[in-house]
Amino acid sequence: MQYIIIDLEWNQPLSHQSSIFRRVGDRLMFEMIQIGAVKLDEQRRMKGSFSRLIAPEHYLKLHPRIRRITGITQEDLSDAPRFAPVLDQFIDWCGEDAVLLTWGSDDISVFQQNLDFFKTKKELPKFYDLQKLYCAVNKDGKDRKGLSAALNFYGIPVTDEHPFHNAVDDAYYTALVFQQFPDARAALNHPETARQLGKTRNGKREASEEKAVKSERGYFSSSFGKLIPCPVCGKKGHAHEGYVIHRGIKTALADCPDHGLMYAQVTFNDNEEQLIAKRRVYLSDEQNPAYVTTKHLQWQQKATVQKRGKSL
Ligand SMILES: [Zn+2]
């Protein structure tokens, strides 16, 4: 058996109001732009790697946030082949008797939706979830451990040679974690199935909630403040980049794995008895490219300010 550790990157629409999203969004929420993979043999020895960019055919403009996280540029994608030939190469490269291993279950859902959307007849090997296996092996009550937590746990350093958040390098680190598990075959106990990704069915695109807090600072450092619930499905996304002030209001961005970019705005109301934090969360429907560009600049400034030893 060959173990293929895979990691994908995908693009998302700049706006859910765009004509292209209105046309294809219920069938293509996210469009794949990179496949990274590492191959291990039965004894979990590394046998090769696969890394291909894919030119998007629908969400042509790379979302600034995806660019920032992955380091992929618009120019990189313009020279890349399309989905169908890359898929053929990938399936050939996987070879016979292969299984696909991922960290978490988002990749299979996005991959399956791209396969269906592009009407490919190709069948992928079966998917298994290493994150679930890791959590089963290292029981501490949490079922969604990040890859970086697993790297820390096993004392695996992240090196400049393999920068984090590049698909093939993330697959490489996932493979290093996989090599640490006592029993490789135990991965086969955690099969994955694709979730249906789609536009919001009920039209709900925003939600708000209130919470009594001791202080503003306490709110932003609490897990409640850092984890932003999707207004559609309730899944929580991490506000990795923190909150920044936009038009006088603290705002943050986070991802829902099924519904894409969300943004949150938090205001405080001191009614003398207690301090109430009110948070509104919107799907990126309201988002326009100018807003994202503004945010992008703000984060760069924030990073610079922090380097000077000040905090926002
Ligand atoms: Zn959601």
Residues whose N, C-alpha, C, O or C-beta is under 5 A from the ligand:
A	BS01	ZN	C230 V232 C233 G234 K235 C256 D258 H259
